[in-house]
């Protein structure tokens, strides 16, 4: 009972975080993701199921500058999973985003963050539909447009068994407004 209550509170807090803080910049992104580094002999396949993992993701991001070149990024997302089964993922991540250039509008950047998600997919690697996220990425922003490559790690955080990771690479393109 305590695990379920903790999961509900954590997911609710993560979903409402971006609506409570002001932002300096907003963005929308579209991405394509695929399984990678999932401890299967075949590249990109899920361990246990031996099937490919593909999805399409849409996200809305709110970016708040903390100090020069360092921003807090709150990003709710929804993803349509096409393989291994059809389904949806919905979640929220909070990340730190660092711009390497003097001007944030034309610069290389890196992100590192964590979050939570709910998936309708029954992954054999996970014992639950509530998952935690660790992710990191690198990208380039040019004026109001950007491209980013991200690595995402899904885990149930040891709340259920089994707890084997589901890892993905996501290529995002987006626009700031």
C-alpha positions, 0 to 999 in steps of 0.5 A: 500500500505504501509503495502505491501511495508513494508512486501516486504522490511522486507522479502527481508532483512531477506532473504539476511541477511545470504549471507552478513555475514561471518560465523564460522560454517554452518549446515543443518537441517531436521525437523518435525513439528506439531501444538501445543497450538493453542487454540483449544479444541483438542490438536494440532488442529488449531483454527477455522479450527479444523484440524491438522497441520503437516509439514516437514522442511529443513534449512541451518544455518550460525552461527557466534560467537559474544562472548564466547558461544553466536552466531548469527544464520541466518537460511533460511528454506523451509517447506512442509506442509501436513495438513491442506492443502498441500503447502509450507512455505519459510522464514528466521529467525535470532536468538541468540544461547547460548552454556551452556558448555565450549566447543561449540562442545559438549554442551547443547544450547538454541536459541531465535529469530525472522523472516518472512515467506511466506506461500501458505497455506490459514490459517483461523487464518491469513488474509495474506500469509506473516507471522512473526515468533517468536521462541525459542528452546533447544538442544544438540550438539555433535561434528558435530551433534545436535538435537533440539526442537523448539517452533514457533509462526506464526503471521501476526503482526496485518497487517491484520484481523484476527490475531490469532496465528499458533503455532508449535513444531519442532523437528530438527536434523542436522549436522555442516560442 
